[in-house]
Amino acid sequence: MRDLQAEGGAPVTGSPSTGTGGAAGRPRRRLFAVLVALAAVIYAADLATKTVVLRSLEGEPPLVVIPGVLQFRVIFNSGAAFSIGTGMTFIFTFIAAGVVVAIVRTARKLGSRSWAVTLGLLLGGATGNLTDRLLRYPSGFGRSTQLQGHVVDFIEVLPGNFPVIDYFPVFNIADSAIVCGGILAVILAWRNVQIDGSREASGND
């Protein structure tokens, strides 16, 4: 009931008593577990799909799944999500690392299931692409070009048929999670839902 009140913005009632801190901490730990579990699933899916496509499609023609709608084509992206900022790999590595640290720090205040899902998506996506930047060519252990690994992208939608622009950028599971997490964050901010589950009072309240 306290969780539902917090999510809806209603005041949480109840007077402090002995052991309340521990009771209040249990929902927060559950939400943190949701965040970590979702991030782990996304990370594992991102790593597994990249491994599979590299082994089966690297250097090969695109694998057409739905003609004119979806195909898999391996590219190595030195930029950010959806090939933005190509050539700024070193900077984006630090940005991705900063995002991971910020999410972990923010998670200590979790009181919202919606924010737990949002941060889980962002954390899973950020760690997936950060792993590429740290370990994939031309970065990696023993190499002189550290923190400059290229991200593996392979999902291409509406190839050659995307409206307005010539093509939709090739992306991966991590990119998708980052974009979905970003959209959810905007929606939650628009609805004034805070990380702790409370709501900011609007001018109409």
LINFEN-V559851 format. One record per pair of residues at least 12 apart in sequence whose C-alpha atoms are under 8 Angstrom apart, sorted by sequence separation. I is the first residue (numbers start at 0). J is the second residue. D is the distance in Angstrom with one decimal. If there is no record, write none. Layout:
i/j/d
I/J/D
I/J/D
//
This chain:
i/j/d
60/72/7.2
61/73/7.7
79/91/6.4
106/118/7.8
133/145/6.9
134/146/8.0
136/148/5.1
137/149/7.0
155/167/7.0
78/91/7.1
133/146/5.0
135/148/4.7
136/149/6.2
155/168/6.9
156/169/7.6
132/146/5.6
133/147/6.8
134/148/6.2
135/149/6.1
155/169/4.8
58/73/7.8
132/147/5.5
133/148/5.8
135/150/7.5
154/169/5.3
155/170/6.8
56/72/7.1
57/73/5.9
102/118/6.5
132/148/3.8
153/169/5.9
154/170/5.1
56/73/6.5
131/148/5.8
132/149/5.7
152/169/5.8
153/170/5.8
154/171/5.7
131/149/6.2
132/150/6.3
152/170/4.7
153/171/5.9
131/150/5.2
152/171/5.0
53/73/7.2
102/122/6.7
131/151/7.3
151/171/7.3
52/73/7.1
128/150/6.1
99/122/6.0
2/26/7.7
98/122/7.8
99/125/6.5
98/125/7.1
99/126/6.9
96/125/7.8
95/125/5.8
96/126/8.0
95/126/7.5
95/128/7.9
96/129/6.9
95/129/6.1
92/129/6.4
92/132/6.2
92/133/7.8
88/132/7.6
128/173/6.4
127/173/5.7
128/174/7.9
124/172/7.3
125/173/6.8
124/173/3.8
123/173/6.8
124/174/6.1
124/175/7.6
124/176/5.3
125/177/7.0
123/176/7.2
124/177/5.2
92/146/6.1
123/177/8.0
92/147/7.2
121/176/6.2
122/177/8.0
120/176/5.0
121/177/4.9
89/146/5.8
120/177/6.1
88/146/7.5
89/147/5.2
88/147/5.2
120/179/7.2
121/180/5.3
88/148/7.3
120/180/5.2
121/181/7.3
88/149/7.5
119/180/7.9
117/179/7.9
118/180/6.8
117/180/4.8
116/180/7.8
117/181/7.5
117/183/6.0
117/184/6.3
77/147/7.5
114/184/7.5
77/148/7.0
78/149/7.8
77/149/4.6
78/150/7.9
76/149/5.1
77/150/6.3
114/187/7.8
75/149/5.4
76/150/4.9
113/187/7.9
31/106/6.6
75/150/5.5
76/151/6.3
31/107/7.8
75/151/4.9
76/152/6.7
74/151/6.1
75/152/6.2
31/109/7.0
73/151/6.9
74/152/5.4
30/109/6.7
37/116/7.2
41/120/7.2
45/124/8.0
73/152/5.9
74/153/6.2
27/107/8.0
30/110/7.1
72/152/7.7
73/153/4.5
114/194/6.0
27/108/7.8
30/111/7.3
34/115/4.9
38/119/4.6
42/123/5.0
46/127/6.8
72/153/4.7
73/154/8.0
27/109/5.9
30/112/6.3
33/115/6.4
34/116/5.9
37/119/5.3
38/120/5.9
41/123/5.1
42/124/6.7
45/127/6.2
71/153/5.2
72/154/6.5
111/193/7.6
27/110/5.8
33/116/7.1
36/119/7.7
37/120/6.8
38/121/7.6
40/123/7.5
41/124/6.7
71/154/5.0
72/155/6.8
111/194/6.0
26/110/7.5
31/115/6.7
34/118/6.4
35/119/6.2
38/122/5.6
39/123/6.2
42/126/6.8
70/154/6.4
71/155/5.9
110/194/6.1
111/195/5.8
112/196/7.8
30/115/5.9
34/119/4.3
38/123/3.8
42/127/5.2
69/154/7.5
70/155/5.4
109/194/5.4
110/195/3.9
111/196/4.2
33/119/7.5
34/120/7.9
37/123/7.2
38/124/7.5
41/127/7.9
69/155/5.8
70/156/6.5
82/168/6.5
108/194/6.4
109/195/4.9
110/196/4.6
111/197/8.0
69/156/4.5
81/168/5.2
82/169/7.4
108/195/5.6
109/196/7.3
110/197/7.9
68/156/5.4
69/157/5.9
70/158/7.5
81/169/6.1
82/170/7.8
67/156/7.9
68/157/4.2
69/158/7.0
81/170/5.4
105/194/7.9
67/157/5.4
68/158/6.6
80/170/7.1
67/158/6.0
67/159/7.6
67/160/6.9
81/174/7.0
80/174/5.4
74/169/7.7
72/169/7.8
52/153/7.5
49/151/6.5
49/152/7.7
6/110/7.9
49/153/7.9
5/110/7.5
6/111/6.0
5/111/7.5
6/112/7.8
2/110/7.5
2/111/7.7
48/172/7.9
45/171/7.2
45/172/5.1
44/172/7.2
45/173/5.9
41/172/7.3
42/173/7.3
41/173/7.0
41/176/7.4
8/192/7.8
6/192/7.6
8/196/7.2
9/197/7.7
7/196/7.8
8/197/5.0
5/195/7.8
6/196/4.8
7/197/7.3
8/198/4.8
5/196/5.0
6/197/6.2
7/198/7.5
8/199/8.0
5/197/5.2
6/198/7.8
5/198/7.9
2/196/7.9
//
